[in-house]
Amino acid sequence: MQDKNYSIRVMSRDEVDIAVEWAATEGWNPGLKDADCYMAADPNGFLVGCLGDEPIATISVIKYDEYFGFLGFYIVKPEYRGQGYGIQIWNAGLRYLEGQNIGLDGIVAQQDNYKKSGFRLAYRNIRYEGVGGGVSPEDMGIVKLSILPFETVDAYDQPFFPATRSSFTRCWINQPECHSLGIMEHGKLAGYGVIRKCRNGYKIGPLFADNPKLAESLFRALKAKATSSDAIFLDTPEVNTAAVSLAEKYEMRCSFETARMYTGAFPDIPLDRVFGVTSFEVG
């Protein structure tokens, strides 16, 4: 279907807040300050479909470099679904990332549609929900990331993502209403994590560590930044059995799942060290 009153363009910064608001309505529970970091990753990577002057569809297509992009925020306002507006902005997003390996975290209901566009299942991510509180471990290795040179954090982050994302990482670990912690071992950074305030409670992500023991220490320290009345969320790759065991040890329950999918080769990411995904929206 073609509607000459329907146009697709790059979002303004304020319009990114619309996408985040719609994501909250869909139950995705975005962080309160996520939008600025998403824009830092790629200011041209957010598209909006408008019917006249009314925004009715969104998609994010973050181009991290010439080889890798990540797709998210694919939302059509409910009253306009099934009318062809969604597929048009979907195709526009894919054109923006043409020639790249594209990743996404697909909800269960859409996974078959994504396969039709060339996406293949790599593994499942499971969202676990629990409560905050507890006592931070007496581990002298836990430090605020702010005391470390950013280059140290950025270098540690690099193996966990298929492309350089320094601008995003700098914003992410310094965003308002978050706590960013690292853990040192033998004088070197051996893991880091972020807990940030969301519409509902707090999310821990990323949570990267060199082994399960370090991951648990970081998790406890981050968890303690919230209160026992706060919900906390941790998105774990199901293939990392130690990450799943960590969530279950702290009596977190499964509340949501996605499929990590790619159009090209599956990136060589050390999933055994990924205890918490950074963000389902941008990878």
LUMTI-402602 format. One record per residue: x, y, z of N, C-alpha, C, O in turn. Coordinates in steps of 0.02 Angstrom, whole numbers, plus 50000, padded with zeros to 5 digits. Layout:
BEGIN
XYZXYZXYZXYZ/...
// end
This chain:
BEGIN
500424994150000500005000050000500445006250000500925006650038/500275010949958500625017349957500135022849975499585023249948/500335027050021499925032750042500365038950035500865039650070/500165043349990500595049149976500635053850036501065058250037/500205052950085500245057050146500715053950198500835056950250/500995048050182501445044550228502155045850207502345044650150/502555048450254503265049950239503705047150294503495046450351/504325045550275504805042650322505425047050322505685048750269/505655048850381506245053150387506625051650451506395047850494/507215054750456507615054050517507285057950574507045063550564/507285055050633506985058350691507405064050717508025064050710/507075068950746507425073950786507555070850855507285065550871/507965074150895508105071650962507465070951002507365066051037/507015075950999506395075651037505965069751015505615066751056/505985068050952505575062550927505825055750951505435050950954/506465055350967506705049050996506345047551062506235041751079/506165052751098505785051751159505105048551145504845044851187/504825050051086504195046851067504295039251061503885035351086/504835037251027504975030151020505065026751087504825021251098/505415030151133505525027351199504865026751237504735021851272/504435031751228503775031651261503355025951235503015022451273/503365025051169502985019451140503255012751164502875008051177/503915012351170504225006151195503985004751267503864998951285/503925009951306503665009051375502945006551373502755002251412/502545009251327501845007051321501804999751301501344996151321/502294997451261502304990451239502564985751293502584979651284/502774988651350503014984451405503754982951402503994978451437/504144986551361504854985251354505264988351410505844986551420/504974993051447505284995851507505974998951493506474996751522/506005003951449506655007151435506915011151495506535012951539/507565012451495507865016751546507645023951537507505026151482/507625027551592507385034451590507835039051549507595043951520/508475037451545508945041951511509265038551450509795040751428/508955033351424509265029551370509335033551305509815032651268/508855037951291508805041051224509445044651204509665044151147/509745048351250510355052051233510915047351212511305048951166/510965041651245511505036851228511365033551161511825032251123/510735032151147510565029251082510755034151026511015032150974/510625040551037510795045550987511555046250980511815047450925/511915045351035512645045651033512925040150989513445041050957/512575034450986512805028850946512755030450871513215028850833/512215033650851512115035450780511535040450776510955038350778/511675046950770511145051950769510685051450708510145054450707/510895047750657510475046950597510105040250597509765038650548/510165036450652509915029650652509215028650678509015022950693/508835034050685508145033450708507675036250655507735042150636/507215032150631506755034250579506045034550608505855030650651/505655039250582504955039950601504535040150538504705043450490/503975036550540503495036850486502915041250507502615040050560/502745046150467502225050950484501655050650432501785050350372/501055050750457500465051350414500235058550421499925060550470/500395062550370500335069650377500855071950427501455070850418/500635075150481501095077350533501105072650593501455073950642/500725067150590500665062750648501165056950644501145053050597/501615056350694502065050550696501655044250710501285043950759/501735039250667501355033050677501795026750678501555021350694/502435027450660502875021550658503595023750673503805029250655/503965019350706504665020750722505085014550709504845008950708/505735015850698506225010450696506905013550710507045019250691/507335009850745508025012050753508475007250713508385001150715/508945010150678509425006350637510105009450649510345013550610/510425007350703511055010350725511625007550682511755001550682/511955012050647512525010150605513155011450646513395017050652/513425006050675514025006750717514645007850676515085011650696/514705004550620515245005650573515015003150505514415001850496/515465002450457515255000450390515074993050385514824990850333/515194989250439515064982050436514484979650480514184974550465/514324983450533513824980850581513324986250601513504991950616/512694984250603512154988550627511684984550671511684978450670/511274988150709510804984850754510124988150748510064994250747/509604983950743508924986350731508504985550794508544980450828/508094990650809507654990350867507084995350859507004998450807/506704996050912506155000950915505685000550855505425005550832/505574994450829505114993550773504404993350800504164988150823/504074999150798503414999850829502945003750782503145008850753/502345001350774501815005050740501255006350790501075001850828/500995012350791500435013850836499875008750824499725007350766/499575006150876499095000650869498545001850818498364997350781/498285007950815497725009250770497925009350696497505009550652/498585009250683498825009450613499155002950592499435002550537/499114997850634499434991550617499024987850564498414988550558/499384983750525499054979750474498854983650412498464981150371/499124989650404498934993850347499534995350301499474999350254/500094992050313500664992850269501164998150288501674999050255/501025001850342501485007150362502125004250394502675006850384/502034998950431502604995850465503114993150416503714994250425/502884989450365503364986450318503734991750280504304990650259/503434997550269503775002850233504355005750274504895006950247/504245006850338504795009450379505315004050392505905005450399/505084997750396505544992050402506014991850343506624991350351/505744992350283506154992150222506624998150218507184997550194/506385003950240506815009850240507405008850288507965010850273/507275005750346507805004450393508314999550365508915000550374/508074994350332508544989450302508964992650247509544990850238/508664997250210509055000650158509615004850189510165005150161/509485007950246509995011950280510585007550301511165009750301/510445001350318510964996750341511174991750286511464986550301/511024993450225511164988850169511904986950166512334991250172/512034980550158512714978150152513044976550218513614974050220/512694977850274512984976550340512694970150370512164967850350/513054967350417512774962150460512334965750511512574970150547/511694963950514511224967450557511004962750613510834956950601/511024965250673510794961450731510144964350757509994970250746/509754960250792509164962650828508984957650882509214951950882/508584959950929508284955550979507534955450964507184960250978/507304949850937506624949350913506164946250965506324941050994/505584949350976505084946351020504794940150986504824939550925/504524935751026504294929251001503794930150943503834926450893/503334934850949502804935550899503064937650831502724936450781/503654940650828503914943250764504474939150734504714940750680/504694933950768505294930450745505224927350676505694927450636/504634924650660504534921750593504564927050539504814925750485/504314933050554504344938550506505064940650494505264942250438/505464940750547506164942750540506544937650497506984939550458/506374931350504506694926250464506564927350390506994925950348/505974929950373505814931350303506254936850274506344937250213/506524941050318506974946350296507704944350300508144948550292/507834937950312508524935550311508864935050378509454933550381/508494936250432508794935550499508794928250521508324924550508/509344926250554509404919450578509514919450653509854923850681/509224914450687509274913950759509974912050780510264907250756/510254915950827510904914350856510814911150925511104905950939/510414914250967510274911451034509704915551065509514920751038/509444913051120508914916551156509204920851212509704918951243/508894926551224509034930551284508424930151329507854930751306/508544929151393508014928551442508044934451491508564935751520/507474937851499507444943251549507224940251615506694937151620/507634941351666507474939151734507284945251776507584950651771/506784944351818506534949651861506604947451934506414941851952/506864951951975506924950652046506844957152085506514961752062/507144957352144507114963452184507824965552204508284961452208/507894971952216508544974752234508694973752308508384969652342/509174977552332509364977152402509934972352414510294970352368/510014970452476510574966252494511184970552512511164976652510/511724967052528512334970452550512874969452496512974963952472/513204974852478513754974352431514314970152461514474970952520/514614965852422515154961652450515754965852471515894971052442/516094963552523516704966952545517274964852500517724961052521/517254967152440517754965352390518144971552371517874976152339/518764971752390519174977652377519264978852302519484984152281/519104973752263519194974452191518654978452157518734980552099/518084979652191517534983452160517674990852164517824993552217/517634994152107517795001352103517265004852061516925001652020/517205011252071516785015252027517155015951960517755017251958/516795015051905517115015651840517405022651830517885023551792/517115027551863517335034451853518055035651875518355040651855/518345031151915519035032251936519535029451885520135030651889/519275025651836519705022651785519715026951723519215030251707/520275026951686520275030251621519745027151576519655021051575/519375031351539518865028651495519155023551446518825018651429/519765024751424520075020151376520135013051404520105008251366/520225012451470520255005851501519585002251496519564996351480/519055005951511518375003051507518205001351435517934995951420/518355005951390518195004951319518564998851291518274995051253/519184998051310519574992251286519284985751313519264980751278/519054985851375518754979751403518094978151367517934972251357/517724983251349517064982251317517124979551246516674975951223/517664981051212517724979551140517564972351121517194971451072/517824967251155517684960351133516954958351137516754953451106/516554962151175515864960251187515384962951135514774961851140/515644966351085515204969351035515544968950967516154969450963/515154967950913515454966750847515774972950815516104972450764/515674978750846515944984950816516154989650872515954988750930/516554994550855516744999650904516135003750923515765006050879/516025004750987515445008651009515655013451066515295014351115/516235016651057516515020851110516055026551130515985027851189/515755029951081515315035651098514725033451140514535036751188/514435027751120513875025051159514105023051229513775024851278/514655019451234514885017051299515035022851347514855022551406/515355028051321515515033751363514875036751392514845038451451/514365037551349513725040251372513385035551421513125037651473/513395029051405513025024051444513265023651516512855023251563/513915023551526514185022651594514165029051634514285029051695/514005034651601513985041151636513295044251637513215050051656/512785040451617512115043451614511845044951684512055041751732/511385049751689511085051251754510695045251781510465040951743/510635044951847510245039851882510485032751865510085028151854/511145032051863511435025451854512045024751899512325029751923/512245018551910512865017051946513275012451901513015007351876/513905014151891514345010251848514945007951889515315011951917/515015001351893515534998351936515974993651895515744990451848/516604993351915517064988551886517324984051940517224985252000/517664978751920517984974351968518694972951943518794971051885/519184973951988519884973251970520144966451994519934964052047/520584963551955520924957451975521634957651948521744958751889/522114956551994522824956851975522994963451940523384963651893/522694968851965522844975451940522524977251874522674982551845/522084973051848521764974351784521004973951791520744970451834/520654977651748519934977351747519714970451724519924968151670/519304967151763519094960251748518334959551742518064954051740/517994965251739517274965151731516984972051745517284976051781/516404973351716516054979551735515304978751724515084974451686/514934982951758514204982751753513904989551767514214993851797/513284990351743512914996551751512214994851775511894990151749/511954998451824511254998051843510955004951833511225009951856/510385005151797510085011551781509345011451797509015006251796/509075017251811508375017951828507945017451765508105020451714/507415013551769506955012551712506255014651732506135016751789/505785014151685505095015851701504845011751760504495014251804/505045005451760504875000951816505524998251845505854994151814/505705000651903506294998051937506944999851902507035005351876/507414995051903508084996151877508294990151834508094984451846/508704991651783509004986251743509744986051754510074991251758/510014980051758510734978951760510944976951689510724971851663/511364980951659511594979451592512054984951566511864990851569/512634983351542512874976451537513114973751604513184977451653/513234967351605513594964151660514084959251627513904953651608/514704961551621515234957551590515754955851643515914960151685/516014949851642516524947851690516914941951664516674938051623/517534941451689517984936151664517804929251691518004924251662/517424928951746517204922351771516584923351814516424928951833/516224917851830515604918351868515684921451938515234925051961/516244920151971516334922952038516374930552035516064933952076/516744933251988516784940451980516104943351961515914948651985/515744939851917515084942151896514614942651956514234947451961/514644937652000514194937852058514364943552105513924946752133/515014944852115515204950552157514944957052128514674961252165/515024957952064514774963952031514014964352036513734969652052/513684958752023512954958552026512704960752095512244964752101/513014957952148512804959752216512924967152230512514970452262/513484969752206513634976852218513134981352181512924986452208/512954979452120512474983352082511774982652112511414987552119/511594976652130510934975252160510834979452223510284981752237/511364980352261511324984052324511204991552312511034995052359/511294993852252511165000952236510415002352232510205008152236/510004997152225509274997852228509034995552296509424992652335/508414996852312508144994852376507744988352369507594986152314/507584985252425507224978952424506504979752399506164974752387/506274985952392505604987152364505634988752289505114989652258/506244988952261506324990452189506374983952150506704979252170/506034983752093506124978252046506794979152010506984984751994/507154973751998507754973951956507684968851901507354963751908/508014970251845507974965951786508674964451761509114968751762/508774958351737509404956151709509264952051647508904947051650/509534954151590509424950651527510034946251513510584948851502/509934939751513510504935151507510454930851444509914928651426/511024929651411511014924751356510894917751385511254915551430/510404914351359510234907751385510814902951379510874898251418/511244903951329511804899351318512334899951372512764895551379/512324905351411512794906051467512454903051529512094906551564/512574896751541512234893351596512424896251664512034896051711/513034899051670513234902151733512824908451746512664909951803/512664912151693512244918151700511544916351722511254919651765/511274911151691510604908751711510614906451784510144907951821/511134902851804511184900451873511234906351922510954906051977/511584911651902511644917551944510954920651957510774922152014/510564921551903509904924351910509464920051954509094922551997/509494913551944509084908951983509294908652056508884907952101/509954909252068510204909152137509894914752178509764913952238/509774920552146509494926252181508734926752170508444932152175/508434920952155507714920152152507374924952103506834927452116/507724926252047507424930151994507014925451950507184919551943/506484927951921506044923851880506044926351808506134932251795/505944921751761505894923651690505274927851679504734926051701/505354933451645504764937651631504684939451557504184942351538/505194937751516505174940051446505744936451410506224934451442/505684935651345506244932851307506274935951238505764938151211/506864935951210506964938051141507414933051106507714928751137/507444933651041507914929751001508434934550973508264939150937/509074933450990509604937250957509694934250888509834928250880/509614938450838509634936250769510104940750729510194946550746/510394937950676510844941750632510694939950560510464934550544/510844944750516510774943250444511394940050415511364936750364/511964941150448512594938450423512884933350472512524930150510/513544932750470513884928050515513784930050587513764936050603/513714925150630513634926550701514294929350728514814926050721/514284935050759514904938050786515234933550838514894929850874/515884933950842516274929950889516314933650956516814936650973/515764933250993515714936651058515814931451114515534926051109/516194933051166516304928251221515694927851266515684930751320/515194924151243514554923851279514624920851349514204922051392/515154916951360515264914251427515464919651477515474918351537/515614925551452515784931251496515234936651496515304941751529/514704935451458514134940151456513614937651506513254932751493/513564940951562513084939151614512464943651611511954942151641/512524949151575511954953751565512044957551501512574960651489/511534957451458511544961051394511484968551407511134970651454/511814972551367511784979751376511084982351366510804985651410/510784980851308510124983551291509834979651233510164978451183/509204977651240508864974251184508754979051126508654976851069/508764985551139508614990351086509224991751040509144992750980/509824991751070510404993551030510974988551036511534990051013/510854982751066511354977551066511734976551131512164972151135/
// end
